[in-house]
Amino acid sequence: MEETVIQADNITVLYEDRDVISFVKPWGVLSQKAENSEEDSILELLEASREALKLFPVHRLDRTTGGVMIAAKTKEAAAVLSSLITDGGMKKEYLAAVHGRCGAGILEDDLYFDKRKNKSFVVKKASERKGVKKAILEYESIGCTNHPSGDVSLVRVKLKTGRTHQIRVQMSNAGHPLLGDGKYGGRDNRCRCALWSSKIGFDIDKLKKTRLGRSPFAREITVSPDTFTAMPEGYPWELFSL
């Protein structure tokens, strides 16, 4: 795949006010500055595009995942968003194109992330390995088609936990690896890893109990809850009606 080159002036910003900014991270770009790396992250590019802007990360997307992100512009907003993530007040939805036909269900696995291999593994006996974490996601097939690599399903995924490579390894372990994801068994090399952050939603009742409860951010969510939404384009997404 070609190296992703992104400039600050062509980053899609979905929403921005005095407290938060929501934007679309392209595939192949870092969410945050990596240790010992000179490569700019999406947050650094956004900061460079605005005078005196300092962004505070509250969540991240893997380099191999594109889509909707949100960051705070103040420490106070960062604390609120982080607390919402912790207590389930911020909900993330993803789209994934996977091999095979699948329906709907909940996947619950014990995962171990091997930093040396940069890969997560499903562990059968969690008590026998340190660092194992519970991973839970809910998935639902919203489309299916057939092409040269066989049946392909479009799946909507809602994360209940946030583990490294969680969707990729859990869907693969369930027999439905993502297209373009050779690390976890994907067989279609005509695309990049077919995973996209399509929506970030918020529990407005929980938000109203925080310092941002009467902010422009809270009003926007109340009036237009789909503001923080972006659909992917190109292959393999064009196989489905999005």
C-alpha positions, -999 to 999 in steps of 0.1 A, spaced: 0 0 0 11 36 -7 24 57 22 -3 80 36 6 117 34 -18 141 49 -16 179 52 -32 199 80 -54 219 56 -72 188 42 -82 171 75 -119 169 77 -132 186 109 -167 175 118 -172 199 148 -152 224 168 -159 247 197 -140 262 227 -138 228 244 -136 200 219 -128 192 183 -140 162 163 -123 152 130 -118 123 106 -84 105 109 -72 90 76 -60 55 74 -22 52 80 -18 83 102 -8 81 138 -34 92 164 -7 104 189 30 110 188 49 77 189 79 73 211 112 79 193 93 88 161 97 120 140 64 113 122 36 138 129 4 126 145 -30 137 135 -32 159 167 1 176 159 -11 184 123 -43 199 137 -23 220 163 0 233 135 -30 244 115 -44 267 142 -26 294 162 -20 286 199 -40 254 198 -31 227 223 -50 194 220 -54 168 248 -60 132 236 -88 112 252 -88 81 230 -69 68 200 -73 48 168 -47 24 154 -27 35 125 -46 9 105 -80 23 114 -95 55 100 -126 75 109 -141 97 136 -120 109 165 -125 135 192 -100 155 213 -102 181 240 -90 217 238 -87 222 275 -77 201 305 -111 204 319 -128 191 288 -103 162 286 -112 152 322 -149 152 313 -144 132 281 -122 107 299 -147 103 327 -175 96 301 -153 70 284 -147 53 318 -184 52 328 -198 43 294 -211 78 285 -191 79 253 -199 51 228 -179 42 197 -192 24 167 -172 9 139 -177 -6 105 -158 -36 94 -158 -56 61 -151 -92 71 -148 -126 53 -178 -149 54 -215 -145 63 -222 -136 98 -253 -126 118 -252 -108 151 -239 -116 186 -216 -107 214 -180 -117 216 -163 -121 249 -126 -131 250 -95 -129 272 -68 -110 252 -31 -108 257 -11 -81 238 24 -91 229 43 -58 226 73 -74 209 52 -88 181 27 -59 182 -1 -85 181 -30 -95 203 -39 -131 210 -70 -149 224 -60 -167 256 -79 -198 266 -67 -199 302 -64 -163 314 -51 -173 348 -19 -188 333 -6 -155 318 -1 -121 333 -14 -90 315 -45 -107 301 -76 -84 298 -112 -91 292 -125 -79 258 -162 -76 249 -178 -63 217 -213 -65 201 -216 -70 163 -243 -70 138 -242 -78 100 -259 -51 80 -250 -63 45 -235 -92 26 -222 -97 -9 -202 -121 -29 -170 -113 -48 -138 -132 -59 -126 -138 -23 -160 -153 -14 -188 -140 8 -181 -106 25 -202 -91 52 -204 -55 64 -205 -55 102 -214 -28 126 -194 -32 158 -200 -16 192 -171 -18 216 -178 -26 253 -141 -25 261 -111 -9 244 -83 -33 239 -54 -32 214 -65 -46 180 -97 -58 197 -120 -59 168 -94 -74 145 -85 -103 167 -119 -111 181 -136 -111 147 -108 -133 133 -111 -157 162 -148 -159 155 -140 -170 119 -145 -136 102 -111 -119 97 -112 -84 82 -104 -78 46 -69 -65 40 -58 -75 76 -30 -101 69 -18 -99 105 -51 -115 117 -59 -138 87 -74 -114 62 -71 -128 26 -79 -99 4 -48 -78 -3 -66 -53 -26 -74 -31 3 -61 -18 36 -74 -32 69 -112 -27 64 -119 -11 98 -135 23 102 -146 44 132 -180 55 119 -196 72 149 -189 85 184 -221 89 204 -227 103 239 -251 97 267 -266 132 270 -279 126 306 -245 117 318 -229 146 299 -254 171 314 -241 161 349 -205 172 340 -188 206 336 -197 205 300 -234 200 307 -244 235 294 -217 239 269 -221 244 231 -208 208 228 -237 195 249 -262 215 229 -249 202 196 -253 166 208 -288 173 219 -298 189 187 -277 169 162 -266 136 177 -252 124 143 -227 153 141 -199 129 150 -204 105 121 -184 98 90 -187 70 64 -158 54 46 -153 55 8 -137 33 -18 -130 -4 -18 -143 -25 -1 -170 -2 13 -183 5 -23 -195 -31 -23 -223 -21 1 -249 6 2 -236 30 29 
